[in-house]
């Protein structure tokens, strides 16, 4: 379902929130939400269990990417050129043991959590906001513009932002049930997290 704000006018400037939904729209949102959920979930599980790694028990460590994968690319730039203006920040993070412990935990945990939340349609707006933030950070860290500005991080970020904006959790998700619960009815601010 989607919410449309309708101004009813008058001196009080009343605002009415109208919910609009169509089966086709809900199915499209469901497919996009579950697809993006699988993308995030798989990326997280891959890091937790080491799928595809030579050593299945090889622990995920982002320090290699932060130190050596953040130089960036730009069309026409030399292959060894550092074109990412934030490169030194990411390299400094890669050398900080405390930050790396946090990053090595939060990236797979975040990806698994975001993935499950999107698949279930649970706290979809919050999951979409966190997914968009994660993709924005990956986008800036990778700075991969050799083939233009649009890359997978950009597309995933836009897709997750759209899911939150369109309240995709209300389309065959648990958020639709939670929206009608007594807790949410008495605490309407929770609707900013759900949806």
Residue pairs with C-beta under 8 A, 6 or more apart in sequence:
1 19
1 20
1 21
1 26
1 167
1 170
1 171
1 176
2 19
2 20
2 21
2 25
2 166
2 167
2 170
3 17
3 18
3 19
3 20
3 167
4 17
4 18
4 19
4 20
5 15
5 16
5 17
5 18
6 15
6 16
6 17
6 18
7 13
7 14
7 15
7 16
8 14
8 15
8 16
21 170
21 171
25 171
26 171
26 172
27 171
27 172
29 163
29 166
29 168
29 171
30 121
30 168
30 171
30 172
30 173
32 159
32 162
32 163
32 168
33 118
33 119
33 121
33 124
33 163
33 168
33 169
33 171
33 173
34 118
34 119
36 118
36 131
36 156
36 159
36 160
36 163
37 114
37 115
37 116
37 117
37 118
37 119
37 120
38 115
38 119
39 115
39 156
40 111
40 112
40 114
40 115
40 118
40 131
41 111
41 112
41 114
41 115
41 116
41 119
42 115
43 111
43 115
44 107
44 108
44 109
44 110
44 111
44 112
44 113
44 114
44 115
45 51
45 112
46 52
47 60
47 107
47 108
47 111
48 60
48 108
48 112
49 56
50 56
50 57
50 58
50 59
50 60
59 104
60 104
60 107
60 108
61 100
61 104
62 94
62 100
62 103
62 104
62 107
63 94
63 95
63 100
63 104
64 94
65 141
66 90
66 91
66 93
66 94
66 103
66 141
67 90
67 91
67 94
67 95
69 141
69 142
70 84
70 86
70 87
70 90
70 91
70 141
70 142
70 143
71 80
71 81
71 82
71 83
71 84
71 87
71 143
72 82
72 83
72 84
72 87
72 142
72 143
72 144
72 145
73 83
73 143
73 144
73 145
73 146
74 81
74 83
74 145
74 146
75 145
75 146
75 147
75 148
77 83
77 146
83 143
83 145
84 90
84 140
84 141
84 143
85 143
86 140
86 141
86 143
87 143
90 141
93 99
93 100
93 103
94 100
107 134
110 130
110 134
111 134
113 127
113 130
114 127
114 130
114 131
114 134
114 160
116 122
117 123
117 124
117 126
117 127
118 124
118 127
118 128
118 131
118 160
118 163
118 168
120 173
120 174
121 168
121 169
121 170
121 171
121 172
121 173
121 174
121 175
121 176
122 169
122 173
122 174
122 175
122 178
123 169
123 175
123 193
123 194
124 163
124 164
124 167
124 168
124 169
124 170
124 173
124 175
124 194
124 195
125 164
125 167
125 169
125 192
125 193
125 194
125 195
126 164
126 193
127 160
127 164
128 160
128 161
128 163
128 164
128 165
128 168
129 161
129 164
131 156
131 157
131 160
131 163
132 157
132 160
132 161
132 164
135 153
135 154
135 156
135 157
135 160
136 153
136 157
138 153
139 151
139 153
139 154
139 157
142 151
142 153
144 151
144 153
145 151
162 168
164 195
167 175
167 195
168 195
169 175
169 176
169 194
169 195
170 176
170 179
170 195
175 194
175 195
178 184
178 190
178 194
179 191
179 194
179 195
183 190
184 190
184 191
184 194
